[in-house]
Amino acid sequence: MPTEHPPIDIAAPPAAPSLSTRQITGVITALALAAFMMILNETVLTVALPGIMSDLQISAATGQWLTTGFLLTLSVVIPTTGFLLQRFNHRSLFLVAVISFILGSAAAALAASFAMLLAARIVQALGTAIVLPLLMTTTLTLVPPQRRGTIMGLNSIVIGVGPAIGPTVAGAVVHAWGWHYIFVMMLPIAVLVLALGAVFLKVPTSARKIRVDAASVLLSALAFGLLVYGISSIEHAAQNPATTIACFVAGAASLVVFIRRQRALAASGRELLNLSPFASRTFRLAIVLIMIAFGTLLGSLMIVPILLESGQGLDSLTIGIMLLPGGLVQAVAAPIFGRIYDRHGPRPVLIPGAVLLAAGQWLYVSVRVDSPLWLFMTAHIVFSIGFALLMTGLMSSAMASVDPRLFGHGSAIFNTGQQLGGAIGTTIFVTVLTLLSKAQLASGSGAAQALFGGAHIAFIIGAALATLAVVLTLFIGRGAAQPAR
């Protein structure tokens, strides 16, 4: 990976913004609420998926695309946000993002077919792809370094608790009114967020007229899009192996060409995504860790409701309530450990976080058809605490290793890795569950037994990855990482 930075006159460090504490609070609050709403939307369909499958007459593998397609869109769009944050002012990007989310939510509320619902989810994802890097970049620009751990802890509530409580909210709504009303509920919240952003989001920016490199945009879309699509099609690889292999080969080739082109364009400051942050070992490790954490989170949240509803006969409201304590403890733990990070650096946060993340996954490995609900709840709580600690420490330590001139690009890379990990994790969990469940059904096992048998192997894979995360956290140094030069 490249180690050079673009010239100072092309990518100057962000100027110190002339905002009062009250204005900064208003800006970050508006962005955090927008991000919370959008990332909560990422997992609201997990509990609703059985009902959607029934109403639209689709399989679990097809329904999975409502989440995978959302994450795929994020993975394609987020790499362009490093450029967008330089080219346009933050207020304009925020308004475009929230309006896009409103339009997508309205279309989803009216969806009468799978194709329409998937298209609506993609439009929602366009707004989400802009808001997540915008929140991280604005926080890094406005908040002094000695308080970033605390604020990143609060931001991790947005990124971590949103997906965690999404199933709870969805469970209550689906139980009372049906899955369409999940999106109806989001519309007034989105309009309120839009109004707050229009009032508070007036951040001084150094937007400049730079031309987008069309070839880089195309290569980015091909690379990330084809790789995620190839992973998502693994389940059907036996029927059509040529397509899956072609996606991987073309995606990998596009990624190599994309990287080479970004390195060539970096000297003139015209790159779509500056890859210099990868020169830092801390940043590289943080990307791998966030992919593991987010992949196991979304993978678990995708199949646990299926197990409990289809395997144990529980309703969506009960499942949602079972998942609620995990989201609540995550909200409490994140800011506390953010302050610990500010005082003692990343290791006291990251190592316990990875251990708890792995412990939660191993607890999931132990669940069976007749397991009590409290065992699922305990596994989710332990996992959620670990996830909160990891998110807080990873966001802070990763961006501490990035030169301030490259905050926009660093946050774009971090969020791309996060969403790519989520897409991969969801696909692995659902694919293993589906394939092994079919095999056990064919061998004569009962439906519930086959479902839990497939999930058992999926959780073992997740637990192995989470255990690897424990090892990787040991290599992140003590104290705040310094930007790579």
Summary of the structure (lengths in Angstrom):
residues: 485
radius of gyration: 21.3
end to end distance: 12.7
largest distance: 69.2
contacts: 1897
relative contact order: 0.15
helix: 80%
strand: 0%
